Amino acid sequence: MKLRLILAAAAALGVFPSAALAQSSGGQFSGQGGEAVFKNVCQACHLTGGVGYPGAYPALAKNPKLAVAAYPVTVVVNGFNAMPPLGRMLNDQQISDVVNYVRSNLGNTYKPTTTPADVAAARR
């Protein structure tokens, strides 16, 4: 619990460079492309290379839970445990792009098969 509070405070103070760039006007991120979304939104907690922080933020690198694309889509849209729901901050294309990026990079070798339609279905 203490670690989560420390990391949240560090992000709020701009200790993580990407945290300050994550939001554009209106509470929505305007960046495009999976790598841009990862670096400006996800990397603040999951760290460079998606290595995560044990006990606080899971590693996305070499993560077997990403084998089924619906899992990361659902987590990004709705949140899970310490992961906040980002469905209001990111549009369907951005979520599709970042899920495909994470699944096919960071030591993961899953095919980038997620579409914006898959994300729209997860929102329902």
Contacts in CASP RR format, 6 or more apart in sequence:
PFRMAT RR
TARGET T0000
AUTHOR 0000-0000-0000
METHOD contacts of the structure
MODEL  1
MKLRLILAAAAALGVFPSAALAQSSGGQFSGQGGEAVFKNVCQACHLTGG
VGYPGAYPALAKNPKLAVAAYPVTVVVNGFNAMPPLGRMLNDQQISDVVN
YVRSNLGNTYKPTTTPADVAAARR
3 53 0 8 1.000
3 55 0 8 1.000
3 56 0 8 1.000
4 56 0 8 1.000
4 82 0 8 1.000
7 45 0 8 1.000
7 53 0 8 1.000
7 56 0 8 1.000
7 57 0 8 1.000
10 16 0 8 1.000
11 19 0 8 1.000
11 44 0 8 1.000
11 45 0 8 1.000
12 19 0 8 1.000
14 20 0 8 1.000
16 43 0 8 1.000
16 44 0 8 1.000
18 39 0 8 1.000
18 40 0 8 1.000
18 41 0 8 1.000
18 43 0 8 1.000
18 44 0 8 1.000
19 44 0 8 1.000
21 40 0 8 1.000
22 29 0 8 1.000
22 40 0 8 1.000
22 41 0 8 1.000
22 44 0 8 1.000
22 89 0 8 1.000
23 29 0 8 1.000
23 89 0 8 1.000
24 30 0 8 1.000
24 31 0 8 1.000
27 88 0 8 1.000
27 89 0 8 1.000
28 88 0 8 1.000
28 89 0 8 1.000
28 90 0 8 1.000
28 91 0 8 1.000
29 37 0 8 1.000
29 40 0 8 1.000
29 41 0 8 1.000
29 89 0 8 1.000
29 90 0 8 1.000
29 94 0 8 1.000
31 37 0 8 1.000
31 40 0 8 1.000
31 94 0 8 1.000
32 93 0 8 1.000
32 94 0 8 1.000
32 97 0 8 1.000
33 94 0 8 1.000
33 97 0 8 1.000
33 98 0 8 1.000
33 101 0 8 1.000
34 94 0 8 1.000
34 97 0 8 1.000
34 98 0 8 1.000
34 100 0 8 1.000
34 101 0 8 1.000
35 101 0 8 1.000
35 105 0 8 1.000
37 90 0 8 1.000
37 94 0 8 1.000
37 97 0 8 1.000
37 98 0 8 1.000
37 101 0 8 1.000
38 98 0 8 1.000
38 101 0 8 1.000
38 102 0 8 1.000
41 86 0 8 1.000
41 89 0 8 1.000
41 90 0 8 1.000
41 98 0 8 1.000
42 50 0 8 1.000
42 60 0 8 1.000
42 98 0 8 1.000
42 102 0 8 1.000
43 49 0 8 1.000
43 50 0 8 1.000
45 52 0 8 1.000
45 53 0 8 1.000
45 56 0 8 1.000
45 57 0 8 1.000
45 82 0 8 1.000
45 83 0 8 1.000
46 52 0 8 1.000
46 57 0 8 1.000
46 58 0 8 1.000
46 59 0 8 1.000
46 60 0 8 1.000
47 53 0 8 1.000
47 57 0 8 1.000
49 60 0 8 1.000
49 61 0 8 1.000
49 106 0 8 1.000
50 59 0 8 1.000
50 60 0 8 1.000
50 61 0 8 1.000
50 102 0 8 1.000
50 106 0 8 1.000
51 59 0 8 1.000
51 61 0 8 1.000
52 58 0 8 1.000
52 59 0 8 1.000
52 60 0 8 1.000
52 61 0 8 1.000
56 82 0 8 1.000
57 82 0 8 1.000
57 83 0 8 1.000
60 66 0 8 1.000
60 102 0 8 1.000
60 106 0 8 1.000
60 108 0 8 1.000
61 106 0 8 1.000
61 107 0 8 1.000
61 108 0 8 1.000
62 106 0 8 1.000
62 107 0 8 1.000
62 108 0 8 1.000
63 108 0 8 1.000
65 71 0 8 1.000
65 72 0 8 1.000
66 72 0 8 1.000
66 102 0 8 1.000
66 103 0 8 1.000
66 108 0 8 1.000
66 110 0 8 1.000
67 110 0 8 1.000
69 99 0 8 1.000
69 103 0 8 1.000
69 110 0 8 1.000
69 113 0 8 1.000
69 114 0 8 1.000
69 118 0 8 1.000
70 118 0 8 1.000
70 122 0 8 1.000
72 99 0 8 1.000
72 102 0 8 1.000
72 103 0 8 1.000
73 95 0 8 1.000
73 96 0 8 1.000
73 99 0 8 1.000
73 114 0 8 1.000
73 118 0 8 1.000
73 119 0 8 1.000
73 122 0 8 1.000
74 80 0 8 1.000
74 122 0 8 1.000
75 83 0 8 1.000
76 83 0 8 1.000
76 86 0 8 1.000
76 87 0 8 1.000
76 90 0 8 1.000
76 95 0 8 1.000
76 98 0 8 1.000
76 99 0 8 1.000
77 85 0 8 1.000
77 86 0 8 1.000
77 87 0 8 1.000
77 95 0 8 1.000
77 119 0 8 1.000
77 122 0 8 1.000
77 123 0 8 1.000
78 85 0 8 1.000
78 87 0 8 1.000
78 122 0 8 1.000
79 85 0 8 1.000
79 86 0 8 1.000
86 95 0 8 1.000
87 95 0 8 1.000
87 123 0 8 1.000
90 98 0 8 1.000
91 116 0 8 1.000
92 116 0 8 1.000
92 117 0 8 1.000
92 119 0 8 1.000
92 120 0 8 1.000
92 123 0 8 1.000
93 116 0 8 1.000
93 119 0 8 1.000
95 114 0 8 1.000
95 116 0 8 1.000
95 119 0 8 1.000
96 114 0 8 1.000
96 115 0 8 1.000
96 116 0 8 1.000
96 118 0 8 1.000
96 119 0 8 1.000
99 114 0 8 1.000
99 119 0 8 1.000
100 112 0 8 1.000
100 113 0 8 1.000
100 114 0 8 1.000
101 112 0 8 1.000
102 108 0 8 1.000
103 110 0 8 1.000
103 111 0 8 1.000
103 112 0 8 1.000
103 114 0 8 1.000
104 110 0 8 1.000
104 111 0 8 1.000
104 112 0 8 1.000
END
